[in-house]
Amino acid sequence: MSNALRESIARQRASLITLLAEPMGRLAARCVVAWSDRQALNEVLSDGVTRLPHCKFLYAVGPDCIQLSDNVTQKGLITTDFGRDRSHRPYMQELPAEFALSEAYISVRANRPSLTAVQAVRRGDELLGYLGADFDMRDLPLTRELYEEPKQWRQVRGDPAIRGTVFLQTRVESMLDRYFDSVLAVLDELVTEHGVFHTTIHFSSSRATIWLLDDPYRYRLLDMDALNDPDVCLAYPRRAYPDQSVIPADRVRPILERFRQLRFSDENIYLRAGSINVFNGMVSLTFSCDGSHYLSYDEFLHTDMDFWGLGAA
């Protein structure tokens, strides 16, 4: 997981802790007087669950993580969990001195990503146990800030079985290889003049997938007959090259030409698939060794070909 993604998750967790810590602390204080009485404890928790928006289940456990209350929900009690041993559940593995929000886990009942807030319950210095408040992640009031993909070069190793036999295989000419000039001309036209903002070209299987400004939620598949026929451009309306694009229009063709070089530069280590996204400015490459690279278009264009001869494997 990238550092940027971890930071995005950490911000969401900090927001939830701020939301939950104070009401859970107040509820724990109210539970002290009812701690040894199941019915009284259920009554306190039944009132408390109404003050914890989005809480799925609320319950009390002893220091040994054996449940002392029923499961309390917004709709009433679930008595079957009284006496349940929760010590093996992920949110009970590192019990807090005061309050903690668990890492996300998959719930037993709904089999969905969930979180549990755990609050220690104390009478003076004596630890009575803990309150657990379970939340279905889809119900939580997260800020849902959109995670932004980092722009630095990333390399991902592929299937070890493929990597181990890469020098036992050689590139076999595909139909796309044979008609590379016309295919690149068609793709360049579609991207710069017909609203294709993302395309993935599968060189070995002679096909491409495209995503259009006019219908960004669906991809279209172009087989070799379409890729090799300039008439295919008539099927898509003319669109001005988008102002928000990170990749300049005049850099699209050089990127495609560089794909050609990587496809033919070596008979063992060669490009199997390449993609362009004009909005995030990224290029992705997958080689015959099943290794993949994700990098900005300008890094791609300014990286010497000798690097790929050494680094692709």
Buried (B, 14 or more C-beta within 10 A) or exposed (E): EEEBEEEBBEEBBEBBBEBBBEBBBEBBEEBBEBBEEBEBBBBBBBEBBEEBBBBBBBBBBBEEBBBBBBBBBBEEBBEEBBEBEBEEBEBBEEBEEEBBBBEBBEBEEEEEEBBBBBBBBBEEEEBBBBBBBBBBBEEBEBEEEEBEEEBEEBEEEBEEEBBEEBEEBEBEEBBBBEBBEBBBBBBBBBBBBBBBBBBBBBBBBBBBBBBBBEEEEEBBEBEBEBBBBEEBBEEBEEBEBEEEBBBBBEBBBBBBEBBBEBBBBBEBBBBBBBBBBBBBBBBBBBBBBBBBBBBBBBBBBEBEEEEBEEEBB
